[in-house]
Amino acid sequence: VGGLASGGGGWRSVPMPTFEGTGIIKIKLFVLTCSDRAARGDYKDLSGPTVEKAIREVVEGLKGRVEVADVNRAVCEDDRNAIVGALKGWGATGFGEAEVGIIITTGGTGFSLRDVAPEATREVLIKDTSNILQHALMLCSEKQPLACLSRGICGLMHKNVLVANLPGQPDACKDVVDAVMPGILHWAKASVTSLSDV
């Protein structure tokens, strides 16, 4: 995964899953940019498009076994109720048997009082899977040690809907997507092949 795959400091990237026998896994992608200034129109949202592009690039390398079937992007204020409302609305979208929902938030993972993306996300989760994101951030810290300052979490809203909080800086978004997607795709494969529910 670019410069992050080697794990030079001892951390190793998660290998991509194999998809033999799973059919095509379809991703419904949702990207929510949490930013007061972007919501006001003070500047153009750059992190949302960056996340979408980075995920599409990862998926394109999987030779048709996974596809991005639908994309929804939105911008909201750094407001807990607004974020919760957007997440719940997207999580209630219908999903087919071979479909998963991946909801990525960008921004709102810092230390200011207005940075509430993790707190809002925690309200909608039924299972915590933050180790997927924490491992990715450790990989990213080899390139940018300040990656450890991101408070983002990751977890399941439903069996087939995962939410992950990414930082708001576009370059950081790209790095974290590259590092976290193998783990997310392992979850996606398990989600569509498992007969159990959560």
Helices and strands as residue ranges (DSSP letters): G 2-4, E 25-34, H 36-40, H 47-60, E 66-76, H 80-91, E 99-106, H 117-122, E 127-128, H 130-141, G 145-149, E 154-158, E 161-166, H 170-193
